[in-house]
Amino acid sequence: MEMSWVRHTSIWFRKGSIILLLLVLGGFAQLNAQVQTCKIKDGKIIIELSRQLNKEAIDIFVDKYDLYDLPLKEVLQGKLIDSLKKLGWVIERSLPDLLVISKKLSGYEKAYNPADRILMTDIGRSTAERFPSVSNAVVYGYNRFRNKNSFLLVDSIVTFYLRNNLNANQVFLAGSFNDWKPGRLAMQRTDSGWIARVKLAPGKYWYKFIIDGRWTIDTDNQLSENDGQGNINSVYYRPNCVFVLHGNEKRSRVFVYGSFNRWRPRELEMIRKGDAWVLPMYLLEGTHTYRFYSEGFSFTDPDNPDRFPNEFNDYNSVVRIGKPYLFRLEGFQDAQKVMLIGSFNGWRNYELKMQKKNGGWEIMYNLGPGNYEYKYIIDGREVSDPANVQHKNIPGHSGNSFFVLKPNYTFRLKGFENAKAVFLAGDFNNWSPNTFTMKKEGSEWVLQVHLMPGKRLYKFVVDGKWILDPANKLWEENEHGTGNSVLWVE
């Protein structure tokens, strides 16, 4: 009887141990499912990620730590490992539910000061390339400060303000606007802190304070970014637009939203000032549509007569930044209605109605420097611009007309003399594969485009075949495993 008790007890303990082990393993698996960290340790940047993270969580992680160069989605699936290693990353641990990778931050121990550390993260790249104030990747921005107001802006002069620290002997301001030079811009002591004045064009800027030799972010600024190499920098947007809503004093909260923030209604909260709601913002040059949102209601700007029709048989208010561009279609005097569509307005066919003028049809539309596709809709029929002949008789062409505002770079592809059609595709033209036609000049194919500062990706499409630039040794892997050529623009 006693032996039987022992035997059953041992069996119970074994089962209990198995159950406990499963619970523990399940607990670890659950913990791993939540892992998503990026940290600096022992001179390395270390990333720990659960393989169970969904695409949205990965996108948020990439955006948070500015890891756009890393193909994390593919790597978590066991793909593009060679590309990962080419970028200098090492796989520390690879488990069924967890991945740990690291990259050595070489040269940090030799850095003279934190500015060197910031600049050494991408040796050979200028500040304009690494920290572009204007970029197609940044369509809008706004500032968020606590304990102090946003920096004073008068006639393009921005007054940077460091609160308190009155016991400091010397304070400097360094940032992307002065090449991160630590001793170039001394701040002046005031009765409540330190100030420095900098002339800035509209755009996005990164900065830090240097207090008696100690580098620090602006702790009153709620906007900061990791540059992907272990440096946290404060972010300031020099505004070029102020949204104002007069009246509506009884409303508790008011937001502005529009095409610039993909119509997210509760993201951009306005500030109450007297009898108005205001929000200074930076907007990329171009034409933007917007509305106000409060307490479940969406409405246009009552003080702005400029508006476009929308898809809900209503209207959106319009704000225009930069210079207007005239679209003109000659002829077609018998047409009843002509609309303009293009990459600049998301090809919305109900928005841009043209006016019959001087033997043609016209519309003014503000655009910043860039590369654009467009078409006209004449009484319901899409047509390319008859006056734009760049795509005429080009095999495989999309049929969209295109133009470039303020070209600043010329792409050249040598050879391929027998090719029938060569196109340029990249992140600067939405990877359009068959619109941006290159022109044959002697033994090479040529096309001028506008490129924003920073890293640009591109490929050539020769008679329908995508190829890397044979004259450019810089390239990086893409999600298709075919690579993209890389170009850095100042």
Secondary structure, 3 states (H helix, E strand, C coil): CHHHHHHHHHHHHHHHHHHHHHHHHHHHHHHHHHCEEEEEECCEEEEEEECCCCHHHHHHHHHHHCCCCCCHHHHHCCCCHHHHHHCCCEEEEECCCEEEEEEECCCHHHCCCHHHHHHHCCCCCCHHHHCCCCCCCCCEECCCECCCCCCEEECCEEEEEEECCCCCCCEEEEEHHHCCCCCCCECEECCCEEEEEEECCCEEEEEEEEECCEEECCCCECCEEECCCCCEEEEEEECCEEEEEECCCCCCCCEEEEHHHCCCCCCEECEEECCEEEEEEEECCEEEEEEEEECCEEECCCCCCCEEECCCCCEEEEEEECCEEEEEEECCCCCCCEEEEEHHHCCCCCCEECEEECCEEEEEEECCCEEEEEEEEECCEEECCCCCCCCCCCCCCCCCEEEEECCCEEEEEECCCCCCCEEEEECCCCCCCCCCECEEECCEEEEEECCCCEEEEEEEEECCEEECCCCCCCEECCCCCCCEEEEEEC
